[in-house]
Structures are given as C-alpha cells and as structure tokens.
Amino acid sequence: SGAALPGSGGLRRTGPTRTWAAAPIRACPHPGLRPGAGRLGWDLFSLSAVDGRSGTKVAIKKLYRPFQSQILAKRAYRELRLLKHMKHENVIGILDVFTPDVTLEKFNGFYIVMPFMGTDLSKIMKHEKLTEDRIQFLVYQILKGLKVCHFLLFLFHNLITVWVYFVLPLQILDFGMARHTDSEMTGYVVTRWYRAPEVILNWMHYTQTVDIWSVGCIMAEMIMGRPLFRGNDHLDQLKEIMKITGTPSQDFVQKLKSQAAKNYIKSLPKVQKKDFASVLKHASPLAVNLLENMLVLDVEERVTAAEALMHPYFEAIHDPEEEIEAEKYYETFDNMDLTLDEWKRVTYKEILNFKPLQTSESKETAV
C-alpha cells in the first residue's frame, strides 16, 4: 500500500543534489522495527524509500517528538552527530538528514536517511544453520566495527542481533543510546539475553568490554542456534549466566560498588564454572577459547575488541590493514546540560549544514 512519509504532509527532501522519491513512498517497516514502535523511549517510524535521482533504495527513519523532553532531545542530537561522524564499512552511516519544518520555531522532528539493509542477523539465524567459516567471518566483522567505535570512546551496550545488519560487509546499526565511556549509565538498557553482568549488577561505570559480552552472546547463539542465556527477568538472567560461568570469586565481589549486588551474590549457592566445550558442543576449540575470553564476569579480565581480533580463531582472515581506527570524535555538547530550546537550535543547525552523500546500490548480498 502506498503511503507518504508520516507526518510530513507528503513533503519530500528536494534540492540540487537529492530528491527522495518523486512518487508516493511505499511504506514498509525497516527490518527489526515496527511502525510507531517505541525503542528505549523513542517514538519512531522506519520505512524504505527510493532516491528519486539514482533509483537506489534507502531507509528513512523518522524520530517522532524528539523534543518532548531534554533527555530525548539530547539523544536525538547525539545520534545525529554520531551518524554524521561515523565512516566505517562495518558501522552504519548516514546519507542525508532533513526536516519539513521550514523555520526553527516550527522545528519539531526530522528524518534520517541511511543505506537500505537487506535483513538483520537474527532473521538469518532463525532460518539457517551457520557454518563455522561464516560464524568466524561475521564475528570478525562485528569486532572490527566495535574496535572503531571503542576507539572513538563510545559503547553500544545494547548490541543485539536485531541491530547487526546482514549485508556485505556486515554493519552495526543504532547509535540512539551510544555513550561516551566516562558517562554514567543506567543498568536497564540492553535487551536482557545479551546484557553484560555488570549492567545487571547496576555498576554506574563500566568499560568498553560491556559490548564484548554481547558479542560473545551473539557468537554463542550462532553456534548453538539459540540464545545462550535466557533469563526471565534480570535476576534470573544473572542465575542463567552463573550456571555456566560459575559464581564469582570473593575478589570479584569486592570490586562491586553496589552493596545490594554484593549481598545478592553472597546469597547465591556456590556453582562451579562449566566446561565451555560441553556447552558449545559443535564449536571448534579455538572458538570455545575465544568465548571463554569474552564471557568473563570480571570486566578487567575480559578481552577488548582489539585483543579479540588478534585471537588465533581469526588467524586465517585476520588483516591488520582492515582493522583501521577512525578520526577521534570530540563532542563538546555531550556532557552539557542545555535547555530544550538550545538542543533544538543545535540540532536544527546540524540538519541545515548537512551535505547529502551520494547513494550507492542497495546492499542485500548474502554472505
């Protein structure tokens, strides 16, 4: 069924370099999203569209009511800035951003145009059994993207299979909740099954390896064909994790900043660590060893993205020249407490100053 961009009154982005769909855009949900679905406090709509000049399929994401509060306005601005800055083959970029609102006073929402992604990793895993070679390749791609993001001092801490898009090369999507590593964070951000234990324990500060735990969960799911840790709530999730990792040592417990977390861990019955090879029965010894280094309770002992890329598991495909870092990202506004009107002003300025990039053919190639 045909539908114009929601909330735009049928207006398309037009100008000397770009026309987004000369005909009414056929609205269809972007993989992983439902029209109007709220994500982490966002109200959004994502659909596919066509570049009116090149005919290339793109994805357009509308942020509804991004200026409903200072928190939402800051998230909207952060995502826009991050997407504009990110230029790496394994992390989603931005082709264009525009608003139908012609003045700052009327400015109330905007659209982000991104490359169209064929499908997401979760759907691929549901429909086929991944071979060892494909798992190796896909995890390598994810880690390359994370290495760049971590170099820029950003964490995803919500890296789940639905945000890893299955194209050549594999790409990571969603900067909506990405944060500088020195920021305070809440313990209720990540989809439960991929949530690192330090998030469940509600540490107020944690490291880039929070994402490595999520990658380990994704890799284990690729091997097993199902999620490794499937808790029913956050405490049950912790129990599921410790059935495999074992209960933490006293040294680990002393590192916890939350007394409630310390008391809870001390109350648990002692469980010995399982042999990962017995859990991941179809995994190679090198794959098991890598996961044992990823799925470590202590963040100080868990491997980084750069260290994981150097693991012998990737020896056959490891290419240091591909594992490039990125230009440092300096965001002076990230820790500032602006008013709602100030966030609107800086966001509107970013949109007006953006120069649309050339689109390329839609990437829907299977690996």
N, C-alpha and C positions, 0 to 999 in steps of 0.2 A: 504494500500500500504506500502511496506517496505521502510525504509529509515535509513541510518546510522546517527549517531549524526552529526548535521550540523556543518560544519567547522572543523571536526576532522579527515577527511580523512579516516573514518571508524574505527579509533582507539578507543579501549575500555579501561576502567580502569582495569588493571590487577595487580596481586601481590599475596603475600602469603595469604591474607585474603579476597580478593574480586575480582570477575570478573563481570563486568557489561555487561551482555548479550553476550553469546557465538555466537548467530546468529544475523543477522542484526536486529536492533531495529525497531519495528513498531512505527513510529512517529504519535502521536496524541496530539492535544492541551491539556494542563493541564486545568482543569475547571477554567473558569474566564480569560483565556489568549488566545490570538490569535497568531499563529506562526509569529514571526517577529514584533509583536506589540510593539510600544514604550510605556513605562509606566513611567511617571514622568521623562522623559529624558533618560530612559534606553531603550536599544535595547535588546530584549531577545527572547528566544525560549524555550518553556517548553513542555516536552513530557513524555510519560510513557515508562518505560523500565522494565527489569526483572533482578534480582540478579541471575547471572549465577550459583551460588552455591546453594542457597536456593530455587530459583524459585519464590521468593517474588516480587510482583510488586512494583516498586518505581517510583517516579517522578524525572526527571532530568531537571534542569534549566540551560541554558547557558546564560551567560552575554556576549553579543557581544560588542566589542570595549569598555570595561570598563576603558581603559586607554587613551581614546580620549582627556580627559582633567583632570585637577587636581580635579575638583568637582566630576566628575564621578568616578575617581579612589578612592577618599575618601569615596564615597557612597558604592562602591563595597567592600572596606576593612571593613567599618562599618557593612554592612550586614553580611559578613563572620564572623566577630568577635562575633556579637550578636547571630547568629545562633549557633555558636560553644558553646557559654556560656549558652544559654537557655536550661534548663532541667526541664520542667514542662508539665504536661499532657494536659493543655489547651492552650499551645503555641507550634507552630510547631518547631521541632528541625531539626538537620542535621545529616544524616547518613554518608556522605562522601563528599569530595571535591577533584577534580583532574584537571589537565591540560594536554593536549597532547604535550605541549611545553616542550622540554627536557632541556632547559637552560634559565637562567634569561634573556639573550639577546633576545631570541626568544619569551619570555613570552608575550602573547597578549590577553589571555582570559582564562576562567575556567568554570567548571561545578559544580553545587551544587546538591547533591543527597539527596532527602527528602522522607519521607513516602508518599505513594500514597494516596491522598484524594479522596473519592468517588464522592462527589459533594459539591457545596457550598450552603450557606443558601439562597441566592437569588433565586436559582432554585427551592429549596424546597418550598419556599413561593409562587412561581408562580403557582405551581401545586397542592397545597393542603392548606386547612384552618387549621391552627394550633390551638390546644385546649389550654385552659388556663394552664393546667398542663404542657404541652410541652413548652409553652412560658416561664413559670416560670423556668423550668429546663434549657432551653437554655440560657436565660439571666443570670442565676446564673453561668453557665459555662463560659460565656464571661467575667463576672465580676471577677471571680476567676483568669482568665488569666491576666486581666488588673491589678489586685491587685499586682501580681508578677512583671509585667513589670514596674509598677509605683514604686514599692519598689526598683527596680534597677535604678530608676530615668530616665526612658525612656517613651516618649509619642509616640503613633502611629499617632495621628491627621490625619489619613486617614482611620479610621476604618469604612469600609462599608461592606454590606452584602456579596459581592463577595470575601472578604478576610477572612470571617468566614466560616470555613470548617465543613461540617455536617458529623461528624464521632463520634464514642464513644471513649473517651469523646470529646466534641466539642473543636476545636482548632482554634487559631488565626494565620494567615499566614501573612508574608510580613514585614520584617524589613528594607526594602530598604530606607525608609525615616524616620525611628525612630530616635529620637534625645534626647540628654540629656536635662533635663528641664531647664538648665541655658543657653541654646544656643539661639541665635537669630534665628527667623524663619520667613519665608515668609507667606503672607496671602493667597497664591493661591496653596495650597497643596491638600486639601481634595476634593473629589467628592462633588459637590455643595449641594445636598439634605441632606447630613449628616454633613455639615460643621457647626462648632460652631460659634455663632455670633461674638465672639472675634477674630476669624480668618478673618471673612468677614470685620470687622472693622479695620483689619490690625494692631492690637497691636503687638509690637515687642517682648513682653514677655508674656507668659501665662502659666497656671498651668496644672497639670495632669487632671483636670476636663474637659479639652478640649475633651478627649476621652469619658467621661461620657455623654456629649451631644450627641455624635454619637451613643452610646449605647441606649440612650433614643429614638433617631430617629428609630433605628432598632427595639426596643421593640414596639413602636407605630405602625410601619409598620407590625409587626407580628399580632398585634391585629386588625388593620384596613384592612389589605390585600392590602395596597397601601402606598406609602411614605407619611409622614405627611406634610412635607414642600417641595413643588415642584416649586421652583423659576426658571425663565427662564434665569436669569443672577444673578450676586452676589447681586445687589441692589434689584432686585425683590425677591430674596431669603430672604433678610432681611425683606422685607414687608410681605412675607408669614409667617415668624416666628412671627412677631409682631401682626399679625391678631389674633394669639392665645395667645401669652404671654402678649400682650399689649405693648404700647410704654413705654420705661424705665423711671424711675423717674429722677428728677434733680440730685439727689445724685449719681445715676449710671453714668449719662452723665459726671459729673465732674471727674470721675475716668478714663475716656478715655484719652489716651495720644495723640491721633491724633486730631488736631483742625478741620480738614476736617470732621472727623467722628462726632465730637461734633456738627458742623454746620448742617450736614446732619440729624442727629437725631432730632435736634431742629426744623428743617423744616418740619418734618412729622406731619400729623394731629394726635391729641391725640386719642388713641384707648384703650379701657378698656380690661383687661385680660378676656379671655373666661373661662367659667367653663369647665375644662378638661373633666369632666364626660359627658358633652354634645357633646364633640368632639369624645371621645373614648366610644361610646355608648355600646359596648359589653364587656368592661373591668370591672373587679371587683373593688370595692372601694379601696382596698389595691394597686392594680396595678395602678390606677389613682393617688393615693397619691405618689407612688414611682416615677412616671413620672413627677409629679409636682415638685419633689425634684431634678430630673435630668435635666429637661428642664427649667433651670433658667438662665436668661440673665447674672446675676452677677456671675462671677466665684467664688467669695468669699462666695457666698451663696449656690452654687451647691454642692451636695454631692460628696464625694470621692468614689472610688471603695470599700474601706474597710467599709465606712459608709453605702453604698448601700447594701452590703452583710448582714448587721445587720438589715435591714428593716424587719418589720413584714410580708411583702409579701413573704419572703423566709423562714418563721418560720418552715414550715413543712419539708424542705430539708436542712436547714442551719446546717453545720457541721464544727465548727472551726478547727478541725484537718485536714480537707481537704484544708482549706484556708491557706496553708503554704506560707511562703515567700521564697525568694531564696538567694543564696550567692551573696553578693554585686559584682557589675561589675565595675571594675576600668579600664578606657580606657585612657591611657596617650597620645595616638595619636589623640584623638577625637578633641581637640581644637588646634592641631598643624598645622602649615602651611608648609607641606612638598612639595618638588618638585615632579613632575610626576614620575621621576625615583625612588625616595625614596618611594613613595606609591607602585610602582611596586615591589620593593625589599621586603618591609614588607609583602605585600600580598603573594608573592611567597614563602616566608619563612613560613607563616601560612599554606599554602597548603601542603608544603613538610613535615611539622611537624604533620599534622593531622593524627590521628589513626582512621580508619573507624570503625563505630559501627556495631553491629550485627543487621540485619534486622529482623522484625517480620512480621507476616501475614498482608497483606493489610487490612486496616480498611475501610469497606464500609457498616458498620452496620447502619441501620436506627434507629432513636430514637423513 
